Every structure is written in structure tokens, then in C-alpha cells.
Amino acid sequence: MTERTTVRLPEELLDRAKRKAAAEGRTLTSLIEDGLRLIVSGSQKVAQKKRVLPRISKASGGAIPGIEFSDSATLQEIEDLDYIGRLKKFK
């Protein structure tokens, strides 16, 4: 048998719970039931998402041989050639 009860919740928490229930296509009651079952059972802990760390480059070396960083005209030319190459891919 189900019973009715009144629960006082902070407005912000209630709004978040309503949005989550709607996003999952379920009722607020079912969301609250599941949450209470998790807490009361004590057998399941709330799972934390595993942190995903960004990949670290293993590349070694330096600039491409023949590139002089003090020569801005050469750097601009390389950038222009790269840009033209990318444009050709879309034609």
C-alpha cells in the first residue's frame, strides 16, 4: 500500500529533481523512491564518475627541420599553404 506524505525540500533541489525526472521520462515520485531506496538499503554507494584526464602527447623533437621561427614571412607562407590545402579538401 502506498501512502501520501508531505516533504519540505529546498526550492532549488526540488526544481533540479523535477528537471531530472522529466529528462528521464519518469515521475518525480519514482525519482524520489529510487533515491530513498538507495539510501535506506545502504548496500549501494552513490557511484562517482571516474575522472577522465586529457591525453598527454608523447611527441618528441621540435619544429620541422628548415623552419626558422625568426622569419615571419616563411611562417606566414607555411600557414597559407596549410590553409589552401585544407580548402582543397572541401571542393
Buried (B, 14 or more C-beta within 10 A) or exposed (E): EEEEEEEEEEEEEEEEBEEEBEEEEEEEEEBBEEEEEEEEEEEEEEEEEEEEEEEEEEEEEEEEEEEEEEEEEEEEEEEEEEEEEEEEEEE
